[in-house]
Amino acid sequence: MPGTGPQCGGAEGVIAMKRSGVIAALGALLGIIGGAGAAPPTLAAGLGRSRRISRFRRLLAAIVIPGMVIGAVAGGALNAPAFAGAGARPLTLTSVQPQFTSFTCLKQLNDSCLLAQVTVDSKATSNLSTGAGSYHADLTVDFSPGGTCNIVDENAAFAFGNGTIFTHSNHEDCAIHGLRIDTTFQVTAGTGAFQGATGSGREFSAASNPAPVIYQGTISF
């Protein structure tokens, strides 16, 4: 939070702790090597052992120690939290004045259509995009409940300049209620800035026509 000073639990703190551990480990390792190198050789065998220890120290300095440092820094980077795209955030999507753009009857009884494939299009807005986008929905509409009610299976796409969000919902709509649509929806996928999106929320729309269809919930990507 602003004004609270550096946070100890962030990526910088993790990497700083890693570096401190490396420094302590290197100090101990160099102390052991230095002690071994300082041991007084005895006779010719002792002199040969001292030379071997010296070569061993150079080998550690050239290979092992840099490997430890690189490994620790890389480990700190891998363990650092990924702030970009992490966690759920509020989502608001709106289909503004949706219009039916096609209607295909799939099942008919006498003069009544019992099952239809319908498409809907409109302008779209979202709290996650600075500009307006477009809305397209493919609906399978079951008129079997009768009266003013129908059952809708809905797959929708909200396309914006920075990416597309896909949603799915299934709802029974009746015009006698204040809200014709009042159901849950799921975020099923995303592209662009919303790649890998998941989420859920509530979808609702008034009984008046045309009325905006509003989706409010949370999304992660």
Helices and strands as residue ranges (DSSP letters): H 11-38, H 43-59, I 60-64, H 65-79, E 89-109, E 112-126, E 133-142, E 149-160, E 163-174, E 179-190, G 192-194, E 198-206, E 213-220
